[in-house]
Amino acid sequence: MPVGNNRVEMMKKQTIVATMTLGLAFTMPAWATQGDAEAGKQKAVSVCAACHGPDGNSTAPNFPKLAGQNEDYLKISLIRYRSKERINAIMNGQAATLTDKEIADLAAYFASQKGLQVKY
């Protein structure tokens, strides 16, 4: 192959890699978004506290404790409630209007709270 064709092929490959990288960057899923625990606290206290407690330690046996849960688990759960992939009449309604950033913030807040502990 002539040198010119090798250069063209190399440029095509570089263009494909750059396009894929940019595409992935712009379609970053919510579970990969970094959350701000302080922003999540504000939302949690005003919206989530009625069922889950202000710090995620629900005292009602029918509402799960969120404090200390794994951050990625919390994000994925809220995303699935929002998309109705996970069905719960209350949570589907609560998650329906949450943005990816709000989900990440809530997950960061509840994960940072003292609550559930893993025993080995």
C-alpha distances in whole Angstrom, upper triangle without the diagonal:
4,7,8,7,7,10,11,11,13,15,16,17,19,21,21,23,25,26,27,29,31,32,33,35,37,38,39,42,46,46,43,45,47,51,54,57,59,58,58,62,63,62,63,66,67,65,64,68,70,69,67,69,68,66,65,67,69,73,73,72,70,67,65,65,61,62,60,58,54,52,49,52,54,51,50,53,54,50,51,55,54,51,54,52,55,58,61,63,64,61,59,61,61,57,56,56,55,52,49,50,54,53,51,54,56,54,54,58,59,57,58,62,64,65,63,63,61,63,61
4,5,6,7,9,10,11,13,15,16,17,19,21,22,23,25,26,28,29,31,32,34,35,37,38,40,43,46,47,44,46,48,51,54,57,59,58,59,62,63,62,63,67,67,66,65,68,71,70,68,70,68,67,66,69,70,74,74,73,72,69,66,66,63,63,61,59,55,53,51,53,55,52,51,54,55,52,53,56,55,53,56,54,56,60,63,65,65,62,60,62,62,58,57,57,55,52,49,51,54,53,52,54,57,55,55,59,60,58,59,63,65,66,64,64,62,64,63
4,6,5,6,9,10,11,13,15,16,17,19,20,21,23,25,26,27,29,30,32,33,35,37,38,41,44,45,42,43,45,49,51,55,57,56,56,60,61,60,61,65,65,64,63,66,69,68,66,68,66,64,63,66,68,72,72,72,70,67,65,64,61,61,59,57,53,51,49,51,53,50,49,53,53,50,51,55,53,51,54,53,55,59,62,64,64,61,59,61,60,56,56,55,54,50,47,48,52,51,49,52,55,53,53,56,58,56,57,60,63,64,62,62,60,62,61
4,5,5,6,9,10,11,13,15,15,17,19,20,21,23,25,26,27,29,31,32,33,35,37,40,43,44,41,42,44,48,50,54,56,54,55,58,59,58,60,63,63,62,62,65,68,67,65,66,65,63,63,66,67,71,71,71,69,66,64,63,60,60,58,56,53,51,48,51,52,49,48,52,52,49,50,53,52,50,53,51,54,57,60,62,62,59,57,59,58,55,54,53,52,48,46,47,50,50,48,51,54,52,52,55,57,55,56,60,62,63,62,62,60,63,61
4,5,5,6,9,10,11,12,14,15,17,19,20,21,23,24,26,27,29,30,32,33,35,38,41,42,39,41,43,47,49,52,55,53,54,57,58,57,58,62,62,61,60,63,66,65,63,65,64,62,61,64,66,69,69,69,67,64,62,61,58,59,57,55,51,49,46,49,50,47,46,50,50,47,48,51,49,47,50,49,52,55,58,60,60,57,55,57,56,53,52,52,50,47,44,45,49,48,47,50,52,51,50,54,56,54,55,59,61,62,60,60,58,61,60
4,5,5,6,9,10,11,12,14,15,17,18,20,21,23,24,26,27,29,30,32,33,36,40,40,37,39,41,45,47,50,53,52,52,55,56,55,57,60,60,59,59,62,64,63,61,63,62,60,59,62,63,67,67,67,65,62,60,59,56,56,54,52,49,47,44,46,48,45,44,48,48,45,46,50,48,46,49,47,50,54,56,58,59,56,54,56,55,51,51,51,49,46,43,44,48,47,45,48,50,49,48,52,53,51,52,56,58,59,58,57,56,58,57
4,5,5,6,9,10,11,12,14,15,16,18,20,21,22,24,26,27,29,30,32,35,38,39,36,37,39,43,45,48,51,49,50,53,54,53,55,58,59,57,57,60,63,62,60,61,60,58,58,61,62,66,66,66,64,61,59,58,55,55,53,51,48,46,43,46,47,44,43,47,47,44,46,49,47,45,49,47,50,53,56,58,58,55,53,54,54,50,50,49,47,44,41,42,46,45,43,46,49,47,47,50,52,50,51,55,57,58,57,57,55,58,56
4,5,5,6,9,10,10,12,14,15,16,18,20,21,22,24,26,27,29,30,33,37,38,35,36,39,42,45,48,50,49,49,53,53,52,54,57,57,56,56,59,61,60,59,60,59,58,57,60,61,65,65,65,63,60,58,57,54,55,53,51,47,45,42,45,46,43,42,46,46,42,44,47,45,43,47,45,48,51,54,56,56,53,51,53,52,48,48,47,46,42,40,41,44,44,42,45,48,46,46,50,51,49,51,54,57,58,57,56,55,58,57
4,5,5,6,9,10,11,12,14,15,17,18,20,21,23,24,26,27,29,32,35,36,33,35,37,41,43,47,49,48,48,51,52,51,52,56,56,55,54,57,60,59,57,59,58,56,55,58,59,63,63,62,61,58,55,55,52,53,51,48,45,43,40,42,44,41,40,44,44,40,42,45,43,41,45,43,46,49,52,54,54,51,49,51,51,47,46,46,44,41,38,40,43,42,41,44,46,45,44,48,49,47,49,53,55,56,54,54,52,55,54
4,5,5,6,9,10,11,12,14,16,17,18,20,21,23,25,26,27,30,34,34,31,33,35,38,41,44,47,45,46,49,50,49,51,54,54,53,53,56,58,57,55,57,56,54,53,56,58,61,61,61,59,56,54,53,50,51,49,46,43,41,38,41,42,39,39,42,42,39,41,44,43,41,44,42,45,48,51,53,53,50,48,50,49,46,45,45,43,40,37,38,41,41,39,42,44,43,42,46,47,45,47,50,53,53,52,52,50,53,52
4,5,5,6,9,10,10,12,14,15,16,18,20,21,22,24,26,29,32,33,30,32,34,37,40,43,45,44,44,48,49,47,49,52,53,51,51,54,57,56,54,56,54,53,52,55,57,60,61,60,59,56,53,53,49,50,48,46,43,40,38,40,42,38,38,41,41,38,40,43,41,40,43,41,44,47,50,52,52,49,47,48,48,44,43,43,41,38,35,36,40,39,37,40,43,42,41,45,46,45,46,49,52,53,52,52,50,53,52
4,5,5,6,9,10,11,12,14,15,16,18,20,21,23,24,27,31,32,29,31,33,37,39,43,45,43,43,47,48,47,48,52,52,50,50,53,55,54,53,55,53,52,51,54,55,59,59,59,57,54,52,51,48,49,47,45,41,39,36,39,40,37,36,40,40,36,38,41,39,37,40,39,42,45,48,49,50,47,45,46,46,42,41,41,40,36,34,35,39,38,36,39,42,41,40,44,46,44,45,49,51,52,51,51,50,52,52
4,5,5,6,9,10,11,12,14,15,17,18,20,21,23,26,29,29,27,29,31,34,37,40,43,42,42,45,46,45,46,50,50,48,48,51,54,52,50,52,51,50,49,52,53,57,57,56,55,52,49,49,46,46,45,42,39,37,34,36,38,35,34,37,38,34,36,39,38,36,39,37,40,43,46,48,48,45,43,45,45,41,40,40,38,35,32,34,37,36,34,37,40,38,38,42,43,41,43,46,49,49,48,48,46,49,48
4,5,5,6,9,10,11,12,14,15,16,18,20,21,24,28,28,25,27,29,32,35,38,41,39,40,43,44,43,45,48,48,47,47,50,52,51,49,51,50,48,47,50,52,56,56,56,54,51,48,48,44,45,43,41,37,35,33,35,37,34,33,37,37,34,35,39,37,35,39,37,40,43,46,48,48,44,43,44,44,40,39,39,37,34,31,32,35,35,33,36,38,37,36,40,42,40,41,45,47,48,47,47,45,48,47
4,5,5,6,9,10,11,12,14,15,17,18,20,23,27,28,25,26,28,32,34,38,40,38,39,42,43,42,43,47,47,46,45,49,51,50,48,50,49,47,47,50,51,55,55,55,53,50,48,48,44,45,43,41,38,35,32,35,36,33,32,36,36,32,34,37,35,34,37,36,38,42,44,46,46,43,41,42,42,38,37,37,35,32,29,30,34,34,32,35,37,36,36,40,41,40,41,44,47,48,47,47,46,49,49
4,5,5,6,9,10,10,12,14,16,16,18,21,25,26,23,25,27,31,34,37,39,38,38,41,42,41,42,46,46,44,44,47,49,48,46,48,47,46,45,48,49,53,53,52,51,48,45,45,42,43,41,39,35,33,30,33,34,31,30,33,33,30,32,35,33,31,34,33,36,39,42,43,44,40,39,40,40,36,35,35,34,30,28,29,33,32,30,33,36,34,35,38,40,38,40,43,46,46,45,45,44,47,46
4,5,5,6,9,10,11,12,14,15,17,20,23,23,21,22,25,28,31,34,37,35,35,39,40,39,40,44,44,42,42,45,48,46,44,46,45,44,42,46,47,51,51,51,49,46,43,43,40,40,39,36,33,31,28,31,32,29,28,32,32,29,30,34,32,31,34,32,35,38,41,43,43,39,38,40,39,35,35,34,32,29,26,27,31,30,28,31,34,32,32,36,37,35,37,40,43,43,42,42,41,44,43
4,5,5,6,8,10,11,12,14,16,19,22,23,20,21,23,27,29,33,35,33,34,37,38,37,39,42,42,41,41,44,46,46,44,45,44,43,42,45,47,50,51,50,49,46,43,43,39,40,38,36,33,30,28,31,32,28,28,32,31,28,30,33,32,30,34,32,35,38,41,42,42,39,37,39,38,34,34,33,31,28,25,26,29,29,27,30,33,31,31,35,36,35,36,39,42,43,42,43,42,45,44
4,5,5,6,9,10,11,12,14,18,21,22,20,21,23,27,29,33,35,33,33,37,38,36,38,41,41,40,40,43,45,44,43,45,43,42,41,44,46,50,49,49,47,44,42,42,39,40,38,36,33,30,27,30,31,27,27,30,30,27,28,31,29,28,31,30,33,36,38,40,40,37,35,36,36,32,31,31,29,26,23,25,28,28,26,29,32,31,31,34,36,34,36,39,42,43,42,43,42,45,45
4,5,5,6,9,10,11,12,15,19,20,17,19,22,25,28,31,33,32,32,35,36,35,36,39,40,38,38,41,43,42,40,42,41,40,39,42,43,47,47,46,45,42,39,39,36,37,36,33,30,27,24,27,28,25,24,27,27,24,26,29,27,26,29,27,30,33,36,38,38,34,33,35,34,30,30,30,28,25,22,23,27,26,24,27,30,28,29,32,33,32,34,37,40,40,39,40,39,42,41
4,5,5,6,9,10,11,14,17,18,15,16,19,22,25,28,31,29,29,33,34,33,34,38,38,36,36,39,42,41,39,41,39,38,37,40,42,45,46,45,44,41,38,38,34,35,33,31,28,25,23,26,27,23,23,27,26,23,26,29,27,26,29,28,30,34,36,38,38,34,33,34,33,30,29,29,27,23,20,21,25,24,22,25,28,26,26,30,31,30,31,35,37,38,37,38,37,40,40
4,5,5,6,9,10,14,17,18,15,16,18,22,24,28,30,28,28,32,33,31,33,36,36,35,35,38,41,40,38,40,39,37,36,40,41,45,45,45,44,40,38,38,34,35,34,32,29,26,23,26,27,23,23,27,26,23,25,28,26,25,29,28,30,33,35,37,37,33,32,33,32,28,28,27,25,22,19,20,23,23,22,24,27,26,26,29,31,30,31,35,38,39,38,39,38,41,41
4,5,5,6,9,12,15,17,15,15,19,22,25,28,30,28,28,32,32,30,32,36,35,34,34,37,39,38,37,39,38,37,35,39,40,44,44,44,42,39,37,37,33,34,33,31,28,25,22,25,25,22,21,25,24,21,23,26,23,22,26,25,27,30,33,34,34,31,29,30,30,26,25,25,23,20,17,19,22,22,21,24,26,25,26,29,30,29,31,34,37,38,37,38,37,41,41
4,5,5,6,9,13,14,11,13,16,19,22,25,28,26,26,29,30,28,30,33,33,32,32,35,37,36,34,36,35,34,33,36,37,41,41,41,39,36,34,33,30,31,30,27,24,22,19,21,22,19,18,22,22,18,20,24,22,21,24,23,25,28,31,32,32,29,27,29,28,24,24,24,22,19,16,17,21,20,18,21,24,22,23,26,27,26,28,31,34,35,34,34,34,37,37
4,6,6,9,12,13,11,11,14,17,20,23,25,23,23,27,28,27,28,32,32,30,30,33,36,35,33,35,34,32,32,35,36,40,40,41,39,36,33,33,29,30,29,27,24,21,19,22,22,18,19,22,21,19,21,24,22,22,25,24,26,29,31,33,32,29,28,29,28,24,24,23,21,17,14,15,19,18,17,19,22,21,21,24,26,25,26,30,33,34,33,34,34,37,37
4,6,9,11,14,12,11,14,17,20,23,25,23,23,27,27,26,27,31,30,29,29,33,35,34,33,35,33,32,31,35,36,40,40,40,38,35,33,33,29,31,30,28,25,22,20,22,22,18,19,22,21,18,20,23,20,20,23,23,25,28,30,31,31,27,26,27,26,22,22,21,19,15,13,14,18,18,16,19,22,21,22,25,26,26,27,30,34,34,34,35,35,39,39
4,6,9,11,10,11,14,17,20,23,25,23,22,26,27,25,26,30,29,28,28,31,33,32,31,33,32,31,30,33,34,38,38,38,36,33,31,31,27,29,28,26,23,20,17,20,20,16,16,19,18,15,17,20,17,16,20,19,22,25,27,28,28,25,23,24,24,20,19,19,17,14,11,13,17,16,15,18,20,20,20,24,25,24,26,29,32,33,32,33,33,36,37
4,7,8,6,7,11,13,17,20,22,20,20,23,24,22,24,27,27,26,25,29,31,30,28,30,29,28,27,30,31,35,35,35,34,30,28,28,24,26,25,22,20,16,14,17,17,13,13,17,16,13,16,19,17,16,20,19,21,24,26,28,27,23,22,24,23,19,19,19,16,13,10,11,15,14,12,15,18,17,17,20,22,21,23,26,29,29,29,30,30,33,34
4,5,6,7,11,13,16,18,21,19,18,22,23,21,21,25,25,23,23,26,28,27,25,27,27,26,24,27,28,32,32,32,30,27,25,25,21,23,22,20,17,14,11,14,14,10,10,13,12,10,12,15,13,13,16,16,17,20,22,24,24,20,19,21,20,16,16,16,14,11,8,10,13,11,10,14,15,14,15,19,19,19,21,24,27,27,26,27,27,31,32
4,5,5,8,9,13,15,18,16,14,18,19,17,18,21,22,20,19,22,25,23,22,24,23,22,21,24,25,29,29,29,27,24,22,22,18,20,19,17,15,12,10,12,11,7,8,11,10,8,11,13,11,12,15,15,16,19,20,22,21,17,17,18,17,13,14,14,11,9,5,7,9,7,7,10,12,11,12,15,16,16,18,21,24,24,23,25,25,29,30
4,6,8,9,13,15,18,16,15,18,20,18,18,22,22,21,19,22,25,23,21,23,23,21,19,22,24,27,28,27,26,23,20,20,16,18,17,14,12,9,6,9,9,5,6,10,10,8,11,13,13,14,16,15,16,19,20,22,21,18,18,20,18,14,16,16,13,12,8,10,11,8,7,11,12,9,11,14,14,13,16,19,21,21,21,22,22,25,27
4,6,9,13,15,18,17,16,19,21,20,20,24,25,23,22,25,27,26,24,26,25,23,22,25,27,30,31,31,29,26,24,23,19,20,19,16,13,10,8,11,12,9,10,13,13,12,14,17,16,17,20,19,19,23,24,26,25,21,21,23,21,18,19,19,16,13,10,10,13,11,8,12,14,11,12,15,16,15,17,20,23,23,23,24,23,27,28
4,6,10,12,15,14,13,17,18,17,18,21,22,21,20,23,26,25,23,24,23,21,21,24,26,30,30,31,29,26,24,23,19,19,19,17,14,11,10,13,12,9,11,14,13,12,15,17,16,17,20,20,20,23,24,26,24,21,21,22,20,16,18,17,14,11,7,7,10,9,6,9,12,10,10,14,15,14,16,19,22,23,23,24,25,28,29
4,7,10,12,12,11,15,16,16,17,20,21,21,20,22,25,25,22,23,21,20,19,23,25,29,30,30,30,26,23,22,18,18,17,16,14,10,10,14,13,10,13,16,15,14,18,19,18,20,23,23,23,25,26,27,26,22,23,24,21,18,20,19,15,13,10,8,10,10,6,8,11,10,8,11,14,13,13,17,20,21,22,23,23,27,28
4,6,9,8,8,11,13,12,13,16,17,17,16,19,22,22,19,20,18,16,16,20,22,25,27,28,27,23,21,19,16,15,15,14,13,9,10,13,11,10,13,15,13,14,17,18,17,20,22,22,22,24,24,25,23,20,21,22,18,16,18,17,13,12,9,7,8,8,4,4,7,7,5,8,11,10,11,14,17,19,20,21,22,26,28
4,6,5,6,9,10,11,12,14,16,16,16,18,21,22,19,19,16,15,16,19,22,25,27,28,28,24,22,20,16,15,16,16,15,12,14,16,14,13,16,18,16,17,20,21,20,22,25,25,24,27,26,27,24,21,23,23,19,18,20,18,15,13,12,9,9,10,7,5,8,9,6,7,11,11,10,13,17,19,20,22,24,27,29
4,5,5,6,9,10,10,12,14,15,14,15,19,19,16,16,13,11,13,16,18,22,24,25,25,21,19,17,14,12,13,14,13,11,14,15,13,13,17,17,16,18,21,20,20,23,25,26,24,26,25,26,23,20,22,22,19,18,20,19,15,15,14,11,10,11,9,5,7,8,5,4,8,9,7,10,13,15,17,19,21,25,27
4,5,5,7,9,10,11,13,14,14,15,19,20,17,16,13,12,14,17,19,23,25,27,27,23,21,19,16,14,15,17,17,14,17,19,16,16,20,20,18,20,23,23,22,25,27,28,27,28,27,28,24,22,24,23,20,19,22,20,16,16,16,12,11,13,11,8,9,11,9,7,10,12,10,11,15,17,20,22,24,28,30
4,5,5,7,9,10,11,12,13,14,18,19,17,16,13,13,15,18,20,23,25,27,26,22,21,19,16,16,17,18,18,15,17,19,16,15,18,19,16,18,21,21,19,23,25,26,25,26,25,25,22,20,21,21,17,16,19,16,13,13,13,10,8,10,10,6,8,11,9,8,11,13,13,14,18,19,22,24,26,30,32
4,5,5,6,9,10,10,10,12,15,16,14,13,11,11,11,15,17,20,21,23,23,19,18,16,13,12,14,14,15,12,14,16,12,12,16,16,13,15,18,17,17,20,22,23,22,23,22,22,19,17,19,18,15,14,16,15,11,12,12,9,7,8,8,4,4,7,7,5,8,10,10,11,15,16,18,21,23,27,29
4,5,5,6,8,10,10,10,13,15,12,11,8,8,10,13,15,18,20,22,22,18,17,15,13,12,14,15,16,14,17,18,14,15,18,18,16,18,21,20,20,23,24,26,24,25,23,23,20,18,20,20,16,16,19,17,14,15,16,13,10,12,11,8,7,10,9,6,8,11,10,10,14,15,18,20,23,26,29
4,6,5,6,9,10,10,13,15,14,13,9,11,13,16,17,20,21,24,23,20,19,18,15,15,17,18,20,17,20,20,17,17,20,20,17,19,22,21,20,23,25,27,25,26,24,24,20,18,20,19,15,16,18,16,14,15,16,13,10,12,13,9,9,12,12,9,11,15,14,14,17,19,21,24,27,30,33
4,6,5,6,7,9,12,13,12,12,10,11,12,15,16,19,20,22,21,18,17,16,14,14,17,17,18,16,18,18,15,14,18,17,14,16,19,17,16,20,21,23,21,22,20,20,17,15,17,15,12,12,14,12,10,12,13,11,8,10,11,8,7,11,12,10,11,14,15,14,18,19,21,24,26,30,33
4,6,5,5,6,9,10,9,8,6,8,8,12,12,15,16,19,18,14,14,13,11,11,14,14,16,14,17,17,13,14,17,15,13,16,18,16,16,20,21,22,20,21,19,19,15,14,16,15,12,12,15,14,12,14,15,13,10,11,12,9,7,10,11,8,8,12,13,12,15,15,17,21,23,27,30
4,6,6,5,8,10,10,8,5,8,9,12,12,15,16,19,19,15,16,14,13,13,16,17,19,18,20,20,16,18,21,19,17,20,22,20,20,23,24,26,24,24,21,21,17,16,19,17,14,15,18,17,15,17,18,17,13,14,15,12,10,13,14,10,11,15,14,13,16,16,19,22,25,28,32
4,6,7,8,11,11,10,8,11,12,15,15,17,18,21,20,17,17,17,15,16,19,20,22,20,22,22,18,19,21,20,17,20,22,19,19,23,23,25,23,23,20,20,16,15,18,16,12,14,16,15,14,16,18,17,13,14,16,14,12,15,16,13,14,17,18,16,19,20,22,25,28,32,35
4,6,7,9,9,10,9,12,11,14,13,16,16,19,17,14,15,15,14,15,18,18,20,18,20,20,16,16,19,17,14,17,18,16,15,19,19,22,20,19,17,16,12,12,14,12,9,11,13,12,11,14,16,16,12,13,15,13,10,14,16,13,13,17,18,17,19,19,21,25,27,30,34
4,6,6,6,7,7,9,8,11,10,13,13,15,14,11,11,11,10,12,15,15,17,16,18,17,13,14,17,14,12,16,17,14,15,19,18,20,18,18,15,15,11,10,13,12,9,10,14,13,12,15,16,16,12,12,14,13,9,12,14,12,10,14,15,14,16,16,17,21,24,27,30
4,5,5,4,4,7,7,9,8,11,11,14,14,11,12,11,11,12,15,16,19,18,20,19,16,17,20,17,16,19,20,18,19,22,22,24,21,21,18,17,14,13,16,15,12,14,17,17,16,19,20,19,15,15,17,15,12,14,15,12,11,15,16,13,15,15,17,20,23,26,30
4,6,6,8,11,10,11,9,10,10,13,12,10,12,12,13,14,18,18,21,21,23,21,18,20,22,19,17,20,21,18,19,23,22,24,21,20,16,16,12,13,16,15,12,15,18,18,17,20,22,21,18,18,20,18,15,17,19,16,14,18,19,17,18,17,19,23,26,28,32
4,6,9,11,9,9,7,9,8,10,9,6,8,9,10,13,16,16,19,19,21,19,16,18,19,16,15,19,19,16,18,21,20,21,18,17,14,14,10,11,14,14,11,14,17,18,17,20,21,21,18,17,19,18,14,16,18,16,13,17,18,16,17,15,17,20,23,26,29
4,7,8,5,6,4,8,8,10,10,6,7,6,7,9,12,13,16,16,18,16,13,16,18,15,14,18,18,16,18,21,20,21,18,18,15,16,12,12,15,15,13,14,18,18,17,20,20,20,17,15,17,16,12,13,15,13,10,13,15,12,14,12,13,17,20,23,26
4,5,5,5,5,7,9,12,12,9,10,8,9,9,13,14,17,17,20,19,16,18,20,18,17,21,22,19,21,24,24,25,22,22,19,19,16,15,19,18,15,17,20,20,19,21,22,21,18,17,18,16,13,14,16,13,10,14,14,11,12,11,14,17,21,23,27
4,6,7,8,11,13,16,16,13,13,11,10,10,13,15,18,17,20,19,16,18,21,19,17,21,22,20,21,25,25,26,24,24,21,21,18,17,20,19,16,17,21,20,18,20,21,19,16,16,17,14,12,13,14,10,9,13,13,10,12,12,15,18,22,25,28
4,6,8,11,13,16,16,13,12,9,8,6,10,12,15,14,18,17,14,16,19,18,17,20,22,20,22,25,25,26,23,24,21,22,19,18,21,21,17,18,22,21,19,21,21,19,16,16,16,13,11,12,12,8,7,10,9,6,8,9,12,15,18,21,25
4,6,9,11,13,13,10,8,6,5,4,8,9,13,13,16,14,12,14,17,15,14,18,19,18,19,23,22,23,20,21,18,20,16,15,18,19,15,16,20,20,18,20,20,19,16,14,15,14,10,10,12,9,6,9,10,7,9,8,10,13,16,19,23
4,6,9,11,12,9,8,5,6,6,9,11,14,15,18,17,14,17,20,17,17,21,22,20,22,25,25,25,22,22,20,21,18,17,21,21,18,19,23,23,21,23,23,22,20,18,19,17,14,14,15,12,9,11,12,9,8,6,9,12,15,18,22
4,5,8,9,6,6,5,8,9,12,13,16,17,20,18,15,18,20,17,17,21,21,19,21,25,23,24,21,20,17,19,16,15,19,19,17,18,22,23,21,24,24,24,20,19,20,19,15,16,17,15,12,14,15,12,12,10,11,15,18,20,24
4,6,9,8,9,8,11,12,15,16,20,21,23,21,19,22,24,21,21,25,25,22,25,28,26,27,23,23,20,20,18,18,22,22,20,21,25,26,24,27,28,27,24,23,24,23,19,19,21,18,15,17,18,15,14,12,13,17,19,21,25
4,6,6,8,9,12,14,17,17,21,22,24,21,19,22,23,20,20,24,23,21,23,26,24,25,21,20,17,18,15,16,20,20,18,20,23,25,24,27,28,28,24,23,25,24,20,20,22,20,17,19,21,18,17,14,15,19,21,23,27
4,6,7,9,13,14,17,17,20,22,23,20,19,22,23,19,20,24,23,20,23,26,24,24,20,19,16,17,16,16,20,21,19,21,24,26,25,28,28,29,26,24,25,25,21,21,23,21,18,20,22,19,18,15,14,18,20,21,25
4,7,10,13,15,18,17,20,21,23,19,18,21,21,17,18,21,20,17,20,23,20,21,17,16,13,14,12,13,16,17,16,18,21,23,23,26,26,27,24,22,24,24,20,20,23,21,18,20,22,20,20,17,16,19,21,23,26
4,7,9,12,15,14,17,18,19,17,14,17,18,14,15,18,18,15,18,21,19,19,16,15,12,13,11,11,14,15,14,15,19,20,19,23,23,24,20,18,20,20,16,16,19,18,14,16,19,17,17,14,14,18,20,22,25
4,6,9,12,10,13,15,16,13,12,15,16,12,13,17,16,15,18,20,19,19,15,15,13,15,13,12,15,17,15,16,19,21,19,22,22,22,19,17,19,18,15,14,17,15,12,13,16,14,14,11,11,14,16,18,22
4,6,8,8,12,13,15,13,11,15,16,13,14,18,18,17,19,22,21,21,18,18,16,18,16,14,18,19,16,17,21,22,20,22,22,22,19,17,17,17,13,13,15,13,9,11,13,11,11,8,8,11,14,16,20
4,6,6,9,10,12,10,8,11,13,11,12,15,16,15,17,20,20,20,17,18,16,18,16,13,17,18,15,15,19,20,17,19,18,18,16,13,14,13,10,9,11,10,6,7,10,8,10,8,8,11,14,17,20
4,6,9,10,13,12,10,13,16,14,15,18,19,18,20,23,23,23,20,21,20,22,19,17,20,21,18,18,22,22,19,21,20,19,17,15,15,13,11,9,10,8,5,6,7,5,6,5,6,9,12,16,19
4,7,8,12,11,10,13,15,15,16,19,20,20,22,24,24,24,21,23,22,24,22,19,22,24,21,20,24,24,21,22,20,20,18,16,15,14,12,10,10,9,6,5,6,5,5,5,5,7,9,13,16
4,6,9,7,7,10,12,11,13,15,16,17,19,21,21,20,18,20,19,22,20,17,19,21,19,18,21,22,19,20,18,18,17,14,13,14,11,8,10,10,7,5,8,9,9,8,6,8,10,13,16
4,6,5,6,9,10,11,13,14,16,17,18,20,21,20,18,20,20,23,21,18,20,22,20,18,21,22,19,19,17,17,16,13,12,13,12,8,9,11,9,6,9,11,12,11,9,10,10,14,16
4,5,5,6,9,10,11,12,14,15,17,19,20,19,17,20,20,23,21,17,19,21,18,16,19,20,16,16,14,13,13,10,8,10,9,5,6,9,8,5,8,11,13,13,12,14,14,18,20
4,5,5,6,8,10,11,12,14,15,16,18,17,16,19,19,22,21,17,18,21,19,16,19,19,16,16,13,13,14,10,9,11,11,7,9,12,11,9,12,14,17,16,15,16,16,19,21
4,5,5,6,9,10,11,12,14,15,16,15,13,16,16,20,19,15,16,19,17,15,18,19,16,17,14,15,15,11,11,13,12,8,11,13,11,9,13,15,16,15,13,15,14,18,19
4,6,5,6,9,10,11,12,14,15,14,13,15,15,18,16,12,14,16,14,12,15,16,13,14,12,13,12,8,9,10,8,5,9,10,8,8,12,13,15,14,13,15,16,20,22
4,5,5,6,9,10,11,12,14,13,13,15,16,18,17,13,14,16,14,11,14,14,11,11,9,10,10,6,6,9,8,6,9,11,10,10,13,15,18,17,17,19,19,23,25
4,5,5,6,9,10,11,12,11,10,13,15,17,17,13,13,16,15,11,14,15,13,13,10,13,13,9,10,13,12,9,12,15,14,13,16,18,20,19,18,20,20,23,25
4,5,5,6,9,10,10,9,8,10,11,14,13,10,11,14,12,10,12,14,12,14,12,14,13,10,11,14,11,10,13,15,13,13,17,18,20,18,17,19,19,23,24
4,5,5,6,9,10,10,9,11,11,13,12,8,9,11,9,6,9,11,9,10,9,12,10,7,9,11,9,9,12,14,12,13,17,18,20,19,18,21,22,25,27
4,5,5,6,8,8,9,11,13,15,14,11,10,12,11,8,9,11,9,9,8,11,11,8,10,13,12,11,14,16,15,16,19,21,23,22,21,24,24,28,29
4,5,5,6,5,5,8,10,13,13,10,9,12,12,9,10,13,12,13,12,15,14,11,13,16,15,13,17,19,17,18,21,22,25,23,22,24,24,27,29
4,6,5,6,5,6,7,9,9,6,5,8,8,6,7,11,10,12,12,15,14,11,14,16,14,14,17,18,17,18,21,22,24,22,22,24,25,28,30
4,5,8,8,9,10,11,11,8,6,8,8,5,5,8,8,9,10,13,12,10,13,15,14,14,18,19,18,19,22,23,26,25,24,27,28,31,33
4,5,7,9,11,12,13,11,8,10,11,8,7,10,11,12,12,15,15,13,16,18,17,17,20,22,21,22,25,26,29,27,26,29,29,32,34
4,5,6,8,9,11,9,6,9,11,9,9,12,13,15,15,18,17,15,18,20,18,18,22,23,22,23,26,27,29,27,26,29,29,32,34
4,6,10,12,14,11,9,13,14,12,12,15,15,16,16,19,19,16,18,21,19,18,22,23,22,22,26,27,29,27,25,28,27,30,32
4,7,10,11,9,8,12,13,11,12,15,15,17,17,20,18,15,18,20,18,17,21,22,20,20,24,24,26,24,22,25,25,27,29
4,7,9,8,7,10,12,11,12,15,16,18,19,22,20,17,20,22,19,19,23,23,21,22,26,26,27,25,24,26,27,29,31
4,6,5,6,8,10,10,12,15,15,19,19,22,19,17,20,21,18,18,22,22,20,21,25,24,26,23,22,25,26,29,31
4,6,5,7,9,10,11,14,15,19,20,22,20,18,22,22,20,20,24,23,21,24,27,26,28,25,25,28,29,32,35
4,6,5,6,9,10,13,14,17,19,21,18,16,20,20,17,18,21,21,19,21,24,23,25,23,23,26,28,31,33
4,5,5,6,8,11,11,14,16,17,15,13,16,17,14,14,18,18,16,18,21,21,23,21,21,24,25,28,31
4,6,5,6,9,10,13,15,17,15,13,17,18,16,16,20,20,19,21,24,24,26,24,24,27,28,31,34
4,6,5,8,10,13,15,17,15,14,18,18,16,17,21,21,19,22,25,24,27,25,26,29,30,33,36
4,6,7,8,11,14,15,12,11,15,15,12,14,18,17,16,19,21,21,23,22,23,26,28,31,34
4,6,5,9,10,12,10,8,12,13,11,12,16,16,15,17,20,20,23,22,22,26,27,30,33
4,6,9,11,13,11,11,14,16,14,16,19,19,19,21,24,24,27,26,26,29,30,34,36
4,6,10,11,9,10,14,14,13,16,18,18,19,21,23,24,27,27,27,30,32,35,38
4,7,8,6,6,10,10,10,12,14,15,16,18,20,21,24,24,24,27,29,32,35
4,5,5,6,9,10,11,12,14,15,17,18,20,22,25,25,26,28,30,33,35
4,6,5,6,9,10,11,12,14,16,16,18,20,24,24,24,27,27,31,33
4,5,5,6,9,10,10,12,14,15,17,19,22,23,24,26,27,31,33
4,5,5,6,8,10,10,12,14,15,17,21,21,22,25,26,30,32
4,5,5,6,9,10,11,12,14,16,19,19,20,22,23,27,29
4,6,5,6,9,10,10,12,15,18,19,19,21,22,26,28
4,5,5,6,9,10,11,13,16,18,19,21,23,26,29
4,5,5,6,8,10,11,15,15,16,19,21,24,27
4,5,5,6,8,10,13,14,14,16,18,22,24
4,6,5,6,9,12,14,15,16,18,22,24
4,6,5,7,10,12,14,16,18,22,24
4,5,5,9,9,10,13,15,19,22
4,6,8,9,9,11,13,17,19
4,7,9,11,12,14,18,20
4,6,9,11,14,17,20
4,7,8,12,14,17
4,6,10,13,16
4,7,10,13
4,6,10
4,7
4
